Every structure is written in C-alpha cells, then in structure tokens.
Amino acid sequence: MSGGGASESRVETISRLAQWRIESLGPCSYRRSEPFKLGIWNWYLSVEKSRSVCIRLFPEPGRVAKDQPPLARFLLRVSCPGPPRRSCASPVQEHLLRTSDDFVWQVDLMSHGRFTIDVEFLDLRIATNNATESSSSIWPNEALVQKIASKSTLGCLSRMLTESIHTDVTINTTDGVLKAHKAILAACSPVFESMFVHDLKEKESSTININDMCLESCSSLLGFIYGTIKQEQFWKHRLSLLAAANKYGIGDIKDCCEESLLEDINSSNVLERLHVAWLYQLERLKKGCLSYLFVFGKIYDVRDEMHSFFHHADRELMLEMFQEVLSVWKPI
C-alpha cells in the first residue's frame, strides 16, 4: 500500500484498487494524478470538467507501455461524501490502453466539491504485439510459488511422489488415500516430525489420519511440500492449504497463502479474508482488509453483510475494527 501524503495528486493503492481523493476541482478544468504502480506499469488518472466530468485512465508513456501494452479489465466508481453519500459506478470495462485517448468515462455527477475516484482492476494482461488474443495475465503471480518451491529438487521429488518411490507412510483423507515419505514430511513440519520421533500411533502404524482435508486438497499440500504444485492448484486450494499450514506448523506455506490472499481483496471477499486473517494471526492480511474497509471507504459496499459478520466476529476483532474507524475518521 502506498504511503500517505497531503498532495491532492497522489493516488493511493492497495491490492488491485487505486483511489484518488480530490478535494475540489475549483477553477481548474483539468487535473492529472501522480503516477501510481499497479502490475508492471505506472498509471495516471486525469479529470477534465466541461458540461460533465470526464475521467481518463492510461499508462505512463514509455518503453514498457509500448512493448508490453496493458489490456485492462476494470471498473470505476466516483463517490461524493454525504450526507447523502452519492456514487456512480461504471460497467466493467475492457480496453487495450496505450494513450490517454483509449479510455474516457463521462460522469454526470457533481463536478464541484470533494469526490473520490476508485479504479478496481479485475485483470491486467500483457497484449503481445498489440494483439489481445495472445495476451497473458500478470495475475496470479506465478513467480511467488515458483520461488518458494525450489526448482533444484523438483524433478526427483516429483518422481518420488507421483511414482510412490520408497514411500513409507500412508495418509488417510476424508475421501481417499495418499502415499508419502516420513523424512520429507518431518523435514517440512515440526508436527509431522514429532509424530514419527515420539511413540505415537503414527510412528507405530506409519499412518496419518487427516480428517479435515479431502483428497484433492491434501494432494495440493503434498504438491507444495514436494515442490510440484501448479499455480492453478495452489490458487484453488489456498484456504485449505492455509489451514493445514497453521495446523502442522509449515511457515512457508502460511506466508505464501497470506501473500496470495492479499493480492485480490475485493468487496465480495474482504470480510471473509478479515475473518481468516484473525483466525490464523495473519497481521499483514488483517491490516490490508481493515485498510480496504476503512481507509479506502469500502465499508459502504459491505454494509448489508456487516450484521451477520458482527454477530459471529470475535470481540477483540470488533475492537480492532472500531479502533481503525477512530484512526481514520475525520470531521467533514
């Protein structure tokens, strides 16, 4: 998340959301933001006032935008503080953006006084040679998992797992059985190591019962441990992986899941992510969710879900949310 500042040209960012707060256009008919970074590009927002307000989104001119032009899928919202609070949201947009003329949105909302422009990027793709059909998404971040799952041992570990080479432990899941290796499990998890070192039933029977994971999720867990997991597999099962990492003390998986969950916070999942962050003591994810809700003002988008959330939320979490409100609240 970008830092604070008094400049009215500054655009704040978190996850895939960019927010520009404008106190007043005043006598100016045109204003352009400072550049802000999302994906591999620096971006600008601009506002032009005539009969209506025209908002433009475009990448910073240069070699990156020329050689790797962004194909962006996004939506915009303009909000004016109340009472009454008013907002106007665009349909989902998808544009190949190279210049300031590639996307213009006209808004018939108040053009004087204070307002906020939100840009939520749903996807960012690199359009190869300006051809959208050959574009490749920059999300999810494939390098994240590849960095943690060491490539140097990938080949032999993959064979050991997929071909069950000298497996010596059986894992019973809720809907199937997997084979693995005690040494590898013990090396990655202090909990597994304890099972095989002390005189526990797992040591005697060479069997582990994992009654809170299905076969597919547990396969993903082993895939991460052995370095064979695919990005799509990780993305699909990251919440189950997070729970398993917390249960078995596997810090690398826990860190990777937290980083991934920070990547795509939005209004439909922020409360669930906040609960997950609290449950597993993920401070960065918790801070990101609270900032999204209160610093960036997205609490208005989830007000219908707040009653149920507060009904089940831990008292200490509710206190932290209240403290966050106090820290960002300013009299209008």
N, C-alpha and C positions, 0 to 999 in steps of 0.2 A: 504494500500500500504506500502511495506517495505521501510525503510529509506535508505538514500544514504550512500555511503562509497567508499573508494578507493580500497578495496580488489577486486582483479580480480576473486576471487572465489565466490563473492556474486551474488545471483540470486534475481532480483527484481520481485515483483509480484503485479498485480492489477486485481481485479475481478477474472477471470479464466485464466489469462495469466501469464506465467512465462518467464522472459527474462534474458539471461546470455550473457554478453558482454565480449568477450575475446580479449585482445589487441594483443596477439601473443602467439602461442604455443612455438615458439623459438626452443631451442634444446630439450625441453621436448616432450616425445612421449605420455604422459598420463597426464590428469588433471581432477580432480573431484571438483565439486562445493561444497559450503557450503550447509547445509540443508535449504530447504525452505518449508513453510507450505502452503498447499492447501487442503481443506477439513479437514479430521481428521488425515491426515498423514503428516509426514515430508518426503520430496523428495530429491533426488540427481540427478544431471546430470553429466555425465562424457564424456570426449572426448579422443579418442585414435587415434594416427596418425601412419599409416603404408603406404601402397600404396594409400589408400583413408582415409577419416576421418570417424571414427565410433563413433556414438553418442548413449549413453545409458540413459534410464530413469528408475529409480527404487525407491521404498520406502525405508525409513530407516529401517534396520533390527531391530526387536524387537517384543514385545507382540502385539502391535496394528496391524502391518503388518501380523503377524502370525494368530491372532484370527479373524481379520477383513480385509482380503486381498482385495486390491482395484482392481476392474475391471474398467479400464480406457478407455474411448474413446477420442482420442486426435489427433492433427496433429502438425507436427513440420515444422519449416522453418529456414533455415540458410541463412543469408544475409551478403554480403560483401559491405562496403561503396564504393562509386564511386569517381569520375566518371570513367566508368559507374557503376551504382549500380547493383549488381547481387544478385540473390536469388534462392534458391531451396527449394521447398515445398514437403513434403511427402503426400501420400494419407492419408485419415482418417484411423487411427489405432484403434484397439480394442484388448486389451490384459489384461489378468489376471497377475498382476505384483507383484512378491514376491521377486525376486532376480535381480541382475544386468545382468543376462543372459536371462531374459524373454523378453527383447526388445532391439534390436540393429538395428540402421539405418546407412547404409553406404552412404556417400555423396561424390560425385566426384566434389567437389567444392574446391577452393583454400585452401590449408592447411597451408599456411603461412600468416602472417599479421593479420589484425584486422577483426573479424567477430562476428555476433550476432546469438545466438540460441534462437528461440521462441518456447515455448510449449503452445498451446492453448487447454485447457481441455474442451471438448464438453459435457462430462458427467463423473461422478465418482460414482461408485456403490460399495456397500459392498457385496462381494461374500460370502454368508454364507456357512461355511464348504467347502470352495473352489468350490462350485457349482455355476456356472454362471447363471443357470436357476432360482435360487432362490435369485438372487441379488436384492438389493434395492438401489435406487438412493439417494444420500445425497442432491441433488438439485431437486426442490427448497426447501428452508429452512422452513420446516413446523412449527418449533418452533417459528418462528418470528411472524406469525399471531396468533398462539395459545396463546402466551404470552400477546399480546395486547387485544385480545378478551377474557375477563375474563370468566373462566370456572364456577365460583361460581354462576353466574346468567344465565348460558346458558340454562338450562332446562326450566325455567319458561318463559324467554324471547322468546325462540323458540316457545313455545305454544302460547304465546300472538300474535306472528307474523303470524305463519302458520295457526292458527285456528281463527284468527281475533277476539280475545277475547277483548271485550270492545274497539274496535278501534273507534277513533273519528276524523280522518282526512283522506281525500281521496287525492291520488297523481295521477295526470294525466301525463302519459309519452307520447312519440311520437306514441306508438303502443299498449297502454293498460293502465289499472287502477290498483293501489295497495292501500291497506288499512294499516294505521299505527296509532301511538299514539302520540298526541301532546306533552305530558310530556317527552317521551323518545327522540323525535326529538329535543325538546327545550333544554334538558339536554346535548346533544352532540354538538349542533351547536348554536352559538350566532345569526346567521342569522335566523334560524327557530324560535328561542326564540323571536326575535324581531317581526316576523310575527304574533305571537299569543298574544303578550303583547300589541302592539300598535293597533290602529284602522285601520288596513289594511284589504284588501279584503280577505286575507287568514283567518283572525280571524272571519270575518263575515260569510264566506261561508264554513269554515272548509275544504277548498280545496287548494291544492298546484299544480300549473302547472309547471312541469319540462320539458320544451320543447326541451332540448338538450340532453336527455338521452332516450334510448329505455327501454322497459320493463325489459329485461334481465339485463342490466347494472344497472338500478335503484334497481332491486331486490338484486343485489350484494351489492349496497350501504346500503340498509336496513339490509342485512345479516351481514355486518361489524358492523353497529351500534348496532344491537341486539345480536351480538356475535355468529351468526350461520353460518357464511361464511365458505365455504370449500376452501382448498388450491387451487384446480384447478380453482374454480370460481374466486378467487382473482387474480390468475396468468393471467387468460384470460382477465379480465376487469380492470386491474390495471391502464391503462392510463385514462379510463373513470372515475375511482374512484379518481384518482389524480385531474382531472379537477373539479369534484364535491367537493372534499375536499377543494380545493382552493376557489371555489365559495361560499361554505357555512361555511368556517372557521373551518373545522374539522382537527385539528392539528395531531391527532394520525394516521388518515388515510394517510395524506400527508407524514408524517415521514416514515410510513411503505412502502408506494409506492416508495419513494426515495431509501430506503434501498434495496428493491427488484430490482429496475432498475439498481442499482449499481452491482448487483450480476452477470449479464450476458451481460455486454458490449462486443460487438464484432464489426468487421469491417462493417457488414451489417446494424447495428443499431446505431452506435456511433454518427452520425450526427443528426439523429432524436432525440436521447437522449439528445444531446447538446442543440438542439432547445427547447425541453421540459424543461430542466433544466433552461434555460434562461427565458422561458415563465412564469414559476411558482416560480422563485427565489430559486432554489434548489442548494445551493452552493456546497455541497459535490458531487452531481451528476455532476455538471458543472466541478469541479476540476478533478473528475475522468475521464470524457470524454476528457478534454484538456490534461491530463497526458497520456492517452491512445494514443492520436493522435501524440503528440509532444515529450514527454519524452520517450515513448516506440516506437516512429518512425512509427506508423501505418497510418500516413498521406499519405504514399505512396500507401496504399491499397485502399484509397477512392478518389484518385486524379480525377477520372472520374466524381465523384459526386460533387466535390467541386465547380464547376462553378455554378451549379444550387443553391447550398447552399448559396454561397456568394451573388447571385442575390437577394435572399429573406431574408438574415440574417440582423438583426438589426446592425446599425453602431457601437454601443457600444460593442456588442458581437464580431464583427470583430476586434475591437481594442484590446479586451482582448486576442483574439487568436494570434494577432500579438505580443503582449507583451509576451505571453507564448513562442512563437518562439524565441524571443530575449533572454529569460531567459535560454533556454536550448541549444541555438546554440553555438557551439564551432568550431573554425577553424580546418580543417583537416590537 
